[in-house]
Amino acid sequence: TRPAVDALGLEDEVDTVLLSFEVGAMKPDAPIYEEALRRLAVDADQAVFVEDQADYCEGAEALGIRALRIERKGRDPDPERHPVIGDLRALLQLV
């Protein structure tokens, strides 16, 4: 994953990139979300987490992070569990 992130220049476009193998924690376990909050220097209620898997959204929500689920074409959405967005452009209207 790190070579792909580097090749895309992703870290130039976002505030931080966390890769589970580098952090030593995986979603939906709390430490990966806590590390993200630490790196961003924000409280949970100031953060928004975007993910396509409901269980990972629930891991963020357990810490008080607002979670939005991105729904990719061809998957069955479950908007009752989390607010659903169609793409990352929709995120800009919500934050």
N, CA, C and O atoms as CSV, one atom per row, in Angstrom:
chain,resi,resn,atom,element,x,y,z
A,1,THR,N,N,0.810,-1.188,0.000
A,1,THR,CA,C,0.000,0.000,0.000
A,1,THR,C,C,0.861,1.263,0.000
A,1,THR,O,O,0.536,2.228,-0.691
A,2,ARG,N,N,1.931,1.268,0.750
A,2,ARG,CA,C,2.774,2.472,0.810
A,2,ARG,C,C,3.269,2.890,-0.575
A,2,ARG,O,O,3.221,4.079,-0.887
A,3,PRO,N,N,3.742,1.968,-1.421
A,3,PRO,CA,C,4.170,2.402,-2.758
A,3,PRO,C,C,3.033,3.038,-3.570
A,3,PRO,O,O,3.268,3.987,-4.318
A,4,ALA,N,N,1.827,2.532,-3.431
A,4,ALA,CA,C,0.686,3.112,-4.154
A,4,ALA,C,C,0.382,4.521,-3.650
A,4,ALA,O,O,0.139,5.430,-4.443
A,5,VAL,N,N,0.398,4.698,-2.325
A,5,VAL,CA,C,0.155,6.018,-1.730
A,5,VAL,C,C,1.210,7.004,-2.214
A,5,VAL,O,O,0.897,8.137,-2.578
A,6,ASP,N,N,2.459,6.562,-2.214
A,6,ASP,CA,C,3.549,7.434,-2.649
A,6,ASP,C,C,3.439,7.770,-4.137
A,6,ASP,O,O,3.640,8.919,-4.529
A,7,ALA,N,N,3.123,6.778,-4.962
A,7,ALA,CA,C,3.021,6.992,-6.402
A,7,ALA,C,C,1.898,7.959,-6.755
A,7,ALA,O,O,2.017,8.742,-7.698
A,8,LEU,N,N,0.813,7.902,-5.999
A,8,LEU,CA,C,-0.317,8.792,-6.245
A,8,LEU,C,C,-0.099,10.195,-5.694
A,8,LEU,O,O,-0.835,11.117,-6.043
A,9,GLY,N,N,0.892,10.365,-4.847
A,9,GLY,CA,C,1.107,11.659,-4.210
A,9,GLY,C,C,-0.007,11.999,-3.233
A,9,GLY,O,O,-0.301,13.172,-3.001
A,10,LEU,N,N,-0.624,10.977,-2.665
A,10,LEU,CA,C,-1.784,11.166,-1.802
A,10,LEU,C,C,-1.491,12.054,-0.598
A,10,LEU,O,O,-2.338,12.851,-0.195
A,11,GLU,N,N,-0.324,11.924,-0.033
A,11,GLU,CA,C,-0.014,12.713,1.166
A,11,GLU,C,C,0.084,14.214,0.879
A,11,GLU,O,O,0.027,15.028,1.801
A,12,ASP,N,N,0.228,14.577,-0.384
A,12,ASP,CA,C,0.224,15.991,-0.752
A,12,ASP,C,C,-1.188,16.558,-0.794
A,12,ASP,O,O,-1.364,17.776,-0.821
A,13,GLU,N,N,-2.196,15.689,-0.798
A,13,GLU,CA,C,-3.588,16.103,-0.966
A,13,GLU,C,C,-4.414,16.061,0.310
A,13,GLU,O,O,-5.499,16.639,0.361
A,14,VAL,N,N,-3.925,15.392,1.331
A,14,VAL,CA,C,-4.690,15.212,2.570
A,14,VAL,C,C,-3.841,15.604,3.770
A,14,VAL,O,O,-2.632,15.801,3.654
A,15,ASP,N,N,-4.487,15.713,4.912
A,15,ASP,CA,C,-3.777,16.120,6.126
A,15,ASP,C,C,-2.864,15.030,6.669
A,15,ASP,O,O,-1.780,15.324,7.173
A,16,THR,N,N,-3.291,13.776,6.571
A,16,THR,CA,C,-2.451,12.673,7.025
A,16,THR,C,C,-2.919,11.381,6.381
A,16,THR,O,O,-4.087,11.239,6.020
A,17,VAL,N,N,-2.005,10.452,6.244
A,17,VAL,CA,C,-2.315,9.109,5.746
A,17,VAL,C,C,-1.877,8.120,6.809
A,17,VAL,O,O,-0.734,8.141,7.264
A,18,LEU,N,N,-2.791,7.265,7.193
A,18,LEU,CA,C,-2.477,6.206,8.150
A,18,LEU,C,C,-2.631,4.871,7.469
A,18,LEU,O,O,-3.684,4.577,6.902
A,19,LEU,N,N,-1.615,4.073,7.514
A,19,LEU,CA,C,-1.683,2.716,6.994
A,19,LEU,C,C,-1.580,1.772,8.185
A,19,LEU,O,O,-0.679,1.890,9.015
A,20,SER,N,N,-2.511,0.839,8.251
A,20,SER,CA,C,-2.626,-0.005,9.443
A,20,SER,C,C,-1.331,-0.721,9.783
A,20,SER,O,O,-0.988,-0.839,10.960
A,21,PHE,N,N,-0.606,-1.200,8.786
A,21,PHE,CA,C,0.628,-1.927,9.087
A,21,PHE,C,C,1.701,-1.008,9.652
A,21,PHE,O,O,2.576,-1.466,10.388
A,22,GLU,N,N,1.652,0.267,9.325
A,22,GLU,CA,C,2.620,1.221,9.876
A,22,GLU,C,C,2.236,1.648,11.290
A,22,GLU,O,O,3.104,1.930,12.117
A,23,VAL,N,N,0.945,1.693,11.561
A,23,VAL,CA,C,0.458,2.105,12.882
A,23,VAL,C,C,0.457,0.929,13.854
A,23,VAL,O,O,0.613,1.113,15.061
A,24,GLY,N,N,0.279,-0.289,13.318
A,24,GLY,CA,C,0.214,-1.471,14.177
A,24,GLY,C,C,-1.174,-1.689,14.754
A,24,GLY,O,O,-1.325,-2.341,15.786
A,25,ALA,N,N,-2.185,-1.146,14.092
A,25,ALA,CA,C,-3.574,-1.311,14.529
A,25,ALA,C,C,-4.445,-1.336,13.285
A,25,ALA,O,O,-4.119,-0.720,12.270
A,26,MET,N,N,-5.550,-2.052,13.378
A,26,MET,CA,C,-6.445,-2.169,12.227
A,26,MET,C,C,-7.840,-1.710,12.589
A,26,MET,O,O,-8.271,-1.823,13.737
A,27,LYS,N,N,-8.547,-1.185,11.586
A,27,LYS,CA,C,-9.956,-0.874,11.771
A,27,LYS,C,C,-10.701,-2.182,11.991
A,27,LYS,O,O,-10.350,-3.171,11.347
A,28,PRO,N,N,-11.669,-2.250,12.826
A,28,PRO,CA,C,-12.344,-1.184,13.558
A,28,PRO,C,C,-11.825,-0.985,14.985
A,28,PRO,O,O,-12.548,-0.455,15.828
A,29,ASP,N,N,-10.596,-1.397,15.269
A,29,ASP,CA,C,-10.053,-1.245,16.621
A,29,ASP,C,C,-9.712,0.220,16.909
A,29,ASP,O,O,-9.220,0.941,16.041
A,30,ALA,N,N,-9.981,0.631,18.120
A,30,ALA,CA,C,-9.842,2.032,18.520
A,30,ALA,C,C,-8.466,2.648,18.260
A,30,ALA,O,O,-8.412,3.809,17.854
A,31,PRO,N,N,-7.349,1.940,18.471
A,31,PRO,CA,C,-6.050,2.607,18.335
A,31,PRO,C,C,-5.781,3.270,16.988
A,31,PRO,O,O,-5.081,4.282,16.941
A,32,ILE,N,N,-6.312,2.736,15.900
A,32,ILE,CA,C,-6.032,3.375,14.606
A,32,ILE,C,C,-6.767,4.713,14.485
A,32,ILE,O,O,-6.237,5.668,13.917
A,33,TYR,N,N,-7.972,4.775,15.016
A,33,TYR,CA,C,-8.719,6.038,14.992
A,33,TYR,C,C,-8.081,7.044,15.951
A,33,TYR,O,O,-7.979,8.232,15.648
A,34,GLU,N,N,-7.658,6.548,17.106
A,34,GLU,CA,C,-7.002,7.428,18.086
A,34,GLU,C,C,-5.714,8.011,17.524
A,34,GLU,O,O,-5.393,9.172,17.778
A,35,GLU,N,N,-4.973,7.209,16.762
A,35,GLU,CA,C,-3.743,7.714,16.136
A,35,GLU,C,C,-4.067,8.780,15.092
A,35,GLU,O,O,-3.349,9.772,14.970
A,36,ALA,N,N,-5.136,8.575,14.351
A,36,ALA,CA,C,-5.542,9.591,13.380
A,36,ALA,C,C,-5.872,10.902,14.072
A,36,ALA,O,O,-5.447,11.967,13.624
A,37,LEU,N,N,-6.624,10.833,15.158
A,37,LEU,CA,C,-6.962,12.043,15.907
A,37,LEU,C,C,-5.715,12.715,16.458
A,37,LEU,O,O,-5.605,13.941,16.439
A,38,ARG,N,N,-4.774,11.911,16.950
A,38,ARG,CA,C,-3.525,12.462,17.489
A,38,ARG,C,C,-2.742,13.184,16.394
A,38,ARG,O,O,-2.272,14.303,16.599
A,39,ARG,N,N,-2.605,12.548,15.239
A,39,ARG,CA,C,-1.843,13.164,14.141
A,39,ARG,C,C,-2.500,14.437,13.635
A,39,ARG,O,O,-1.819,15.384,13.242
A,40,LEU,N,N,-3.811,14.453,13.646
A,40,LEU,CA,C,-4.536,15.631,13.179
A,40,LEU,C,C,-4.679,16.702,14.256
A,40,LEU,O,O,-5.045,17.843,13.973
A,41,ALA,N,N,-4.384,16.314,15.495
A,41,ALA,CA,C,-4.501,17.220,16.640
A,41,ALA,C,C,-5.919,17.777,16.753
A,41,ALA,O,O,-6.121,18.979,16.927
A,42,VAL,N,N,-6.901,16.866,16.650
A,42,VAL,CA,C,-8.303,17.252,16.791
A,42,VAL,C,C,-9.000,16.289,17.743
A,42,VAL,O,O,-8.565,15.156,17.949
A,43,ASP,N,N,-10.092,16.778,18.312
A,43,ASP,CA,C,-10.946,15.921,19.130
A,43,ASP,C,C,-11.857,15.119,18.211
A,43,ASP,O,O,-12.068,15.487,17.055
A,44,ALA,N,N,-12.384,14.041,18.724
A,44,ALA,CA,C,-13.237,13.162,17.935
A,44,ALA,C,C,-14.416,13.903,17.316
A,44,ALA,O,O,-14.785,13.631,16.173
A,45,ASP,N,N,-15.006,14.829,18.049
A,45,ASP,CA,C,-16.181,15.537,17.527
A,45,ASP,C,C,-15.838,16.541,16.422
A,45,ASP,O,O,-16.738,17.138,15.831
A,46,GLN,N,N,-14.552,16.731,16.141
A,46,GLN,CA,C,-14.114,17.616,15.062
A,46,GLN,C,C,-13.739,16.842,13.798
A,46,GLN,O,O,-13.396,17.445,12.781
A,47,ALA,N,N,-13.802,15.521,13.858
A,47,ALA,CA,C,-13.341,14.684,12.759
A,47,ALA,C,C,-14.507,14.055,12.002
A,47,ALA,O,O,-15.589,13.853,12.554
A,48,VAL,N,N,-14.269,13.754,10.737
A,48,VAL,CA,C,-15.208,13.019,9.899
A,48,VAL,C,C,-14.449,11.843,9.298
A,48,VAL,O,O,-13.354,12.003,8.758
A,49,PHE,N,N,-15.044,10.671,9.400
A,49,PHE,CA,C,-14.452,9.443,8.879
A,49,PHE,C,C,-15.300,8.959,7.717
A,49,PHE,O,O,-16.518,8.844,7.851
A,50,VAL,N,N,-14.679,8.673,6.576
A,50,VAL,CA,C,-15.397,8.197,5.395
A,50,VAL,C,C,-14.868,6.807,5.053
A,50,VAL,O,O,-13.660,6.590,4.959
A,51,GLU,N,N,-15.797,5.875,4.872
A,51,GLU,CA,C,-15.413,4.469,4.682
A,51,GLU,C,C,-16.521,3.764,3.916
A,51,GLU,O,O,-17.671,4.200,3.947
A,52,ASP,N,N,-16.187,2.685,3.234
A,52,ASP,CA,C,-17.215,1.932,2.528
A,52,ASP,C,C,-17.701,0.712,3.305
A,52,ASP,O,O,-18.595,0.005,2.840
A,53,GLN,N,N,-17.136,0.456,4.461
A,53,GLN,CA,C,-17.551,-0.691,5.263
A,53,GLN,C,C,-18.196,-0.220,6.568
A,53,GLN,O,O,-17.605,0.539,7.337
A,54,ALA,N,N,-19.409,-0.686,6.793
A,54,ALA,CA,C,-20.184,-0.244,7.955
A,54,ALA,C,C,-19.488,-0.539,9.279
A,54,ALA,O,O,-19.531,0.288,10.189
A,55,ASP,N,N,-18.854,-1.689,9.405
A,55,ASP,CA,C,-18.190,-2.030,10.661
A,55,ASP,C,C,-17.083,-1.039,11.001
A,55,ASP,O,O,-16.874,-0.717,12.170
A,56,TYR,N,N,-16.381,-0.559,9.994
A,56,TYR,CA,C,-15.322,0.411,10.232
A,56,TYR,C,C,-15.901,1.764,10.626
A,56,TYR,O,O,-15.319,2.484,11.437
A,57,CYS,N,N,-17.044,2.103,10.050
A,57,CYS,CA,C,-17.741,3.330,10.459
A,57,CYS,C,C,-18.127,3.237,11.927
A,57,CYS,O,O,-17.984,4.205,12.674
A,58,GLU,N,N,-18.610,2.083,12.337
A,58,GLU,CA,C,-19.020,1.899,13.726
A,58,GLU,C,C,-17.837,1.998,14.676
A,58,GLU,O,O,-17.994,2.472,15.801
A,59,GLY,N,N,-16.666,1.563,14.254
A,59,GLY,CA,C,-15.467,1.713,15.079
A,59,GLY,C,C,-15.152,3.174,15.335
A,59,GLY,O,O,-14.782,3.549,16.448
A,60,ALA,N,N,-15.298,4.001,14.310
A,60,ALA,CA,C,-15.065,5.445,14.459
A,60,ALA,C,C,-16.138,6.065,15.340
A,60,ALA,O,O,-15.832,6.866,16.223
A,61,GLU,N,N,-17.387,5.701,15.106
A,61,GLU,CA,C,-18.494,6.260,15.884
A,61,GLU,C,C,-18.389,5.916,17.364
A,61,GLU,O,O,-18.821,6.696,18.213
A,62,ALA,N,N,-17.826,4.770,17.678
A,62,ALA,CA,C,-17.665,4.379,19.076
A,62,ALA,C,C,-16.775,5.352,19.841
A,62,ALA,O,O,-16.850,5.443,21.066
A,63,LEU,N,N,-15.935,6.075,19.112
A,63,LEU,CA,C,-15.059,7.073,19.736
A,63,LEU,C,C,-15.619,8.488,19.613
A,63,LEU,O,O,-14.990,9.447,20.061
A,64,GLY,N,N,-16.802,8.621,19.006
A,64,GLY,CA,C,-17.415,9.939,18.864
A,64,GLY,C,C,-17.072,10.643,17.572
A,64,GLY,O,O,-17.335,11.837,17.432
A,65,ILE,N,N,-16.485,9.922,16.619
A,65,ILE,CA,C,-16.151,10.488,15.317
A,65,ILE,C,C,-17.376,10.361,14.405
A,65,ILE,O,O,-18.003,9.303,14.356
A,66,ARG,N,N,-17.715,11.426,13.690
A,66,ARG,CA,C,-18.817,11.365,12.722
A,66,ARG,C,C,-18.385,10.478,11.563
A,66,ARG,O,O,-17.309,10.671,10.996
A,67,ALA,N,N,-19.221,9.508,11.210
A,67,ALA,CA,C,-18.878,8.570,10.134
A,67,ALA,C,C,-19.876,8.668,8.998
A,67,ALA,O,O,-21.085,8.742,9.220
A,68,LEU,N,N,-19.362,8.668,7.786
A,68,LEU,CA,C,-20.174,8.626,6.576
A,68,LEU,C,C,-19.718,7.413,5.772
A,68,LEU,O,O,-18.524,7.140,5.650
A,69,ARG,N,N,-20.679,6.705,5.237
A,69,ARG,CA,C,-20.325,5.540,4.432
A,69,ARG,C,C,-20.443,5.908,2.962
A,69,ARG,O,O,-21.479,6.398,2.513
A,70,ILE,N,N,-19.368,5.666,2.220
A,70,ILE,CA,C,-19.389,5.894,0.780
A,70,ILE,C,C,-19.902,4.611,0.131
A,70,ILE,O,O,-19.409,3.521,0.421
A,71,GLU,N,N,-20.881,4.745,-0.734
A,71,GLU,CA,C,-21.504,3.584,-1.365
A,71,GLU,C,C,-21.064,3.500,-2.813
A,71,GLU,O,O,-21.388,4.366,-3.626
A,72,ARG,N,N,-20.338,2.470,-3.120
A,72,ARG,CA,C,-19.874,2.270,-4.488
A,72,ARG,C,C,-20.938,1.559,-5.300
A,72,ARG,O,O,-21.747,0.813,-4.748
A,73,LYS,N,N,-20.947,1.776,-6.570
A,73,LYS,CA,C,-21.957,1.183,-7.460
A,73,LYS,C,C,-21.983,-0.341,-7.318
A,73,LYS,O,O,-20.949,-0.998,-7.198
A,74,GLY,N,N,-23.202,-0.871,-7.337
A,74,GLY,CA,C,-23.362,-2.314,-7.311
A,74,GLY,C,C,-23.439,-2.934,-5.931
A,74,GLY,O,O,-23.604,-4.148,-5.813
A,75,ARG,N,N,-23.326,-2.138,-4.894
A,75,ARG,CA,C,-23.424,-2.680,-3.541
A,75,ARG,C,C,-24.754,-2.272,-2.950
A,75,ARG,O,O,-25.327,-1.249,-3.326
A,76,ASP,N,N,-25.235,-3.062,-2.039
A,76,ASP,CA,C,-26.529,-2.812,-1.418
A,76,ASP,C,C,-26.350,-1.859,-0.238
A,76,ASP,O,O,-25.794,-2.257,0.786
A,77,PRO,N,N,-26.805,-0.623,-0.354
A,77,PRO,CA,C,-26.628,0.334,0.752
A,77,PRO,C,C,-27.541,0.008,1.926
A,77,PRO,O,O,-28.626,-0.548,1.756
A,78,ASP,N,N,-27.090,0.357,3.091
A,78,ASP,CA,C,-27.886,0.216,4.308
A,78,ASP,C,C,-27.885,1.574,5.004
A,78,ASP,O,O,-27.213,1.746,6.022
A,79,PRO,N,N,-28.641,2.554,4.460
A,79,PRO,CA,C,-28.581,3.916,4.989
A,79,PRO,C,C,-29.113,4.045,6.407
A,79,PRO,O,O,-28.944,5.089,7.038
A,80,GLU,N,N,-29.748,3.006,6.912
A,80,GLU,CA,C,-30.227,3.058,8.296
A,80,GLU,C,C,-29.061,3.040,9.275
A,80,GLU,O,O,-29.166,3.602,10.365
A,81,ARG,N,N,-27.963,2.411,8.909
A,81,ARG,CA,C,-26.816,2.301,9.814
A,81,ARG,C,C,-25.969,3.562,9.833
A,81,ARG,O,O,-25.515,3.992,10.893
A,82,HIS,N,N,-25.753,4.162,8.654
A,82,HIS,CA,C,-24.894,5.345,8.554
A,82,HIS,C,C,-25.378,6.207,7.398
A,82,HIS,O,O,-25.951,5.689,6.440
A,83,PRO,N,N,-25.156,7.508,7.473
A,83,PRO,CA,C,-25.434,8.338,6.298
A,83,PRO,C,C,-24.573,7.849,5.132
A,83,PRO,O,O,-23.415,7.481,5.327
A,84,VAL,N,N,-25.130,7.845,3.932
A,84,VAL,CA,C,-24.435,7.329,2.756
A,84,VAL,C,C,-24.187,8.463,1.776
A,84,VAL,O,O,-25.069,9.284,1.524
A,85,ILE,N,N,-22.976,8.503,1.224
A,85,ILE,CA,C,-22.648,9.435,0.156
A,85,ILE,C,C,-22.240,8.628,-1.071
A,85,ILE,O,O,-21.752,7.505,-0.942
A,86,GLY,N,N,-22.438,9.190,-2.252
A,86,GLY,CA,C,-22.131,8.482,-3.483
A,86,GLY,C,C,-20.688,8.603,-3.920
A,86,GLY,O,O,-20.160,7.714,-4.588
A,87,ASP,N,N,-20.045,9.701,-3.545
A,87,ASP,CA,C,-18.637,9.895,-3.884
A,87,ASP,C,C,-18.063,10.964,-2.958
A,87,ASP,O,O,-18.789,11.585,-2.182
A,88,LEU,N,N,-16.781,11.165,-3.049
A,88,LEU,CA,C,-16.129,12.105,-2.132
A,88,LEU,C,C,-16.521,13.544,-2.389
A,88,LEU,O,O,-16.396,14.378,-1.492
A,89,ARG,N,N,-16.995,13.868,-3.597
A,89,ARG,CA,C,-17.465,15.244,-3.835
A,89,ARG,C,C,-18.648,15.581,-2.931
A,89,ARG,O,O,-18.800,16.723,-2.497
A,90,ALA,N,N,-19.486,14.580,-2.649
A,90,ALA,CA,C,-20.642,14.801,-1.772
A,90,ALA,C,C,-20.204,15.135,-0.349
A,90,ALA,O,O,-20.931,15.804,0.385
A,91,LEU,N,N,-19.037,14.678,0.033
A,91,LEU,CA,C,-18.519,14.966,1.378
A,91,LEU,C,C,-18.370,16.474,1.586
A,91,LEU,O,O,-18.635,16.971,2.680
A,92,LEU,N,N,-17.956,17.193,0.572
A,92,LEU,CA,C,-17.713,18.630,0.699
A,92,LEU,C,C,-18.975,19.400,1.080
A,92,LEU,O,O,-18.889,20.449,1.718
A,93,GLN,N,N,-20.134,18.894,0.700
A,93,GLN,CA,C,-21.388,19.553,1.051
A,93,GLN,C,C,-21.785,19.293,2.494
A,93,GLN,O,O,-22.631,20.003,3.038
A,94,LEU,N,N,-21.188,18.288,3.123
A,94,LEU,CA,C,-21.588,17.888,4.475
A,94,LEU,C,C,-20.646,18.396,5.563
A,94,LEU,O,O,-21.001,18.388,6.742
A,95,VAL,N,N,-19.469,18.830,5.185
A,95,VAL,CA,C,-18.506,19.279,6.208
A,95,VAL,C,C,-18.274,20.761,6.126
A,95,VAL,O,O,-17.497,21.309,6.908
